[in-house]
Amino acid sequence: MQNNEMTDKDMYKGKDIKGQVQVAPGKEFKMDPEPIYDNKTHKGFGRLKDKVAIITGGDSGIGRAVALAYAKEGAKVVIVYNIADKDANDTKDVIEAYNGEVLLIKGDIGDGKFDKEIVEKTIREYGKLDILVNNAAEQHPQKNLEDITDEQLEKTFRTNIFSMFYLTKAALPYLKEGSVIINTSSVTAFAGHAELIDYSATKGAITTFTRSLALNLASKRIRVNQIAPGPIWTPLIPSTFDKQQVESFGESTPLKRPGQPVELAEAYVFLAADGSTYITGQTIHINGGQIVNG
């Protein structure tokens, strides 16, 4: 694992991103430079003390940064991942180095039976559930709509949005007043993307799911919100885009660079903590300055 410092501001300029590509699914430990997921100057304030959180896709990218931030704030973290064993264990090691508690669960969240198992294992291990972060996703760029096969369409929807229905449904019997659900949407839900038509459609569905579920659960005092990231340097990028797209990744934003996973983590902490108790059904846009009015 590379030195993961936040203090070198030059690392945020994106200038060190090479035109690298990986075979999907991407691995964080193979990225150069490795995404920044840890603000080492921030040790946490106990804002999530004794909470239990499930985070899908918590092995790498945004999910890793969120899992670590939650652990620093005192939460017990359940990381759900599918394939990347080394990334998952690297994340576990980092969390435990901060004396955090973490449980790894491996499987396909597109399978409703597995989603029930996630919740069951969490309850067996920790006895409760307070926070659900639906974060895992996949994308497969295609130049034309005609190139999106039935298999790709179904797989993208099953991973990105069906899983949220399955896992949230399994979690609801254990959530109570004050519990929180946070979904990861995308800037593409609001601005679209010419080569990510099916992916963008799932993110639009997630946005409506978030707003509708927030209304549905308001009477139970369970809050539901979402984060809509812009271009963030995660394993999805070198494993789905070509070298030229990777090299220029994030340059079209007003800040002229991609974001780092650590730059989203605090928003997920805020939405899970007591400082946001009057916020539900809302979106926090973290996209380098793009105005989407959504």
N, C-alpha and C positions, 0 to 999 in steps of 0.2 A: 504494500500500500504506500502510495507516495505521501510526502509531507503535505498535509492539507491545511495550510495556513490561510487566514482571512486578511491578514494585515498588509500584504503586498497588493496595493491598489492596481498595479499594472496587470495583475491576473484577471481583473474585471474588464479589461479593454477588449478581450477576445483576440488579441493580435497573435497569441501563441497557439490558436487552434489550427491544426494542420488539416489538409484535405484528406483525412483518414476515412476509411470505411471498414465496417465489420459485417459479419454474417449475422442476421437476426436470429434470436434476440440478442441485443447488445450486452456487453459486459463492462461494468464500470472500471474494473481493474485493468482493462486493456486500453482505456482512453488516455490520450495524451494531448493536453494536460488532463489530469483527473479532475472531475468536477469538485468545486469547493462546497462542502457540506457542513462544516463545523466552524462556528465562531468561538475560537478558543478563549477569547477574553470574556465571554459570557458564561457564567457558571450556573445560572438559573436562580429563580427566586421562590421556588416551591409553589408556583401557581397551579400546578396540577398534582400536588402531593396526594398520594394514595389513590389516584384515579387509575383506571385500567382502560387502555386504548388498543383497538385493533386498527392496523394500518395495512391496507393492501398495496402491493408493490413497494413495500418498505425496505427492500434489500438494496435499492440503488436510487440514484436520481433524487427527485423531490421527496419521495417516500423515505429515503435514508436520512435526509436532512431533517424531516419532520420527526421521525422516530428518535433521532438523537436529541433534538430540541425538547421533545416530550419527556424523555428520560431525565434530562438535566433539570426539568421542572418537577420531577418527582413521580412521574407516571410509570406504571408497569406497562410495558409495550409488547404487543403481539404483532410480529411481522409475518405477513403472508406473502409468499413468493412462489414462482412457478418452476424456474429452471436454474437460475444463477446461484448455485450452491456457494461458490467462493465469495461472491458479493454479499450474500446473506450472512455468511459466517464472519466476513470482515466487519459488517455492520454490527453484528452481535458483539464482536471483540471490542469495538470502539465504545459501544454503550456500556459494556461491563467495565471498561477502563475508567469510566466515570461513576462506577458503583451502581449502575442502573440494572434493572431487572428486565429480561427480554425472553420471549418464547418465539421460536421459529416454527412456522407451519407451512409445509410445501404442498402445492397442488394447483389445480386449474379452477380459478374462481368462476369461469363460465359454466361450471357444473354445480347445479343447485344443491345436490347432495353434499358436495364438498363444502359449500358455504355453511350448511348446517353443522358440519363437523368442526369448522373453525370456531363457531360460537360455543359449541359443546366443550371443546378442548379449552377454550378460554375460561369458561365458567368452572370447569374442573380444576384448572391451574390456579386461578385467582379469585374465584367465588363471585365475581360480578363483572359488569361491563358499563362503562361511563361514556366512552367516546368511540365513535366509529368513523374512520377516515377511508372513504371509498376513493382510492387514488390510482390503482393499477389501470393501464391502458396499453393498446397496441395500435400501430398505424402502418399502412402499406401504400405509399404513394403510387398513383397511376396517372398517366398523361391524359387518358380518355375515360369517360364513364363506361364505355364498352369494354374496357380492359378489367373492370372490377368483376371478378367471377362471383357466382352465387356462393361459393365456399368462402371467399374472402369477406364478402358482405356479412354472411352469417357469423363468421368468427369474430370480426371486428365488433359487431353489435353484441355478441354474446359476452365477450371480454369486457367491453367498455360500459355497457348500460344494463344488459340483462343481469350481470353480476351484482349490480347495485340493488336491483329489485330483490334478488335472491338473498343476499347477505343482510340487507336491511330488514327484510321480512323475518329472517332467522334471529336477528338481534333484538327486535322490538319487544318481545316478551321480557327481556332483561333490562331494558332501558327504563328509566324513571324520570320523574320531575328533575330538571337540571341537567339531564343527559344531552349530548350533542352529537349531531351527524354533520360531517364536513365532506363535501364532494369536490373532486377536481374536475373542473370543466376546462375550457381553453378559449383563448382569443379567437380561435377559428369558429366557435359557436356564434360569434357576433360579427366577425369580419369575413368568414369563409376562407377557403383555400382551394386554389385551382386544381391541385394535385392530391388533395386529401378530402375528397368528397364524402366518402363513407365515414371516415374518422370525424370530420366536421359535423356530419349529421348526428353521430352519437353524442357529440359534445353539446349540440343543440338540445337533444333529448335529455341530457343530464341537467341542463339549465332549467328546463321545464319541470323535470322530476324534482329538482331542488325546491323550486317555488311552490309547486303543488303539495309536496310532502310537508313543507313548512306550514302551510295552511292547515293541512290535515292533522298535524301533531301539535298545533298551537295550544289546544285545550288541555293537552297532557303536559304542557310546559317543557316539551322537548324541542330544542332549537335545531334548525337545518339551514346551513349556508354553504356557499361554494367559493372556491378560488378559481380564477380564470387566468392561468399563466400565458405569457407570450412565449417568445423563443428562449428556452432554458437549456443549458448545456447538460444533457443527460444521455444515457446510453441509447435512447431512441434515435438520436440524431445521426451518429455515424453508422448506425445499423439500418437506416431506412433511406437516407439521402445519398446522392453521389458526391464525389470529392469536391467539385466546384461549389455545390450547395452548402456543404459542410464548411468550406473555407470562408464563405461569405455569410455564414449563419449569424443572424441577429443584427447585421449592419443596416438593415432597412428601418430599424426602430429609431425614434428620436434620440435615444442615448447612444446609438451607433455601436451596440455590442449586445451579445447574448447575456441573459441573466444566469446567475449561479443558483443552484438549489438552496444554499443557505439564505439567499435573499428572499425566499418565500416562507421559510420555516416560522418566522415570528408571526406571520399572519395566521398560520394554522394554530399556533399557541394562543393567540388573541381570541380567535373564534371558539376555542375550547375552554377558555378560562372565564372567570367571573367578571372580567372587564367588559364582556360583550353580551350581557344577559338581556339586553333589550334589542338585540339584533337577530333576526331570523328571516329566511327567504331572500337573502341578499347575496351579492357577488362582490368580491374584492378582486380588482384587476391589477395584476402585477406583470406588466408587459413592456417596460422600458419607455413608456410615455405615449403609446398609441391610444387615441381617444376613440372609443367604440360606442359610447352612449347606450349601454345595455344594462 
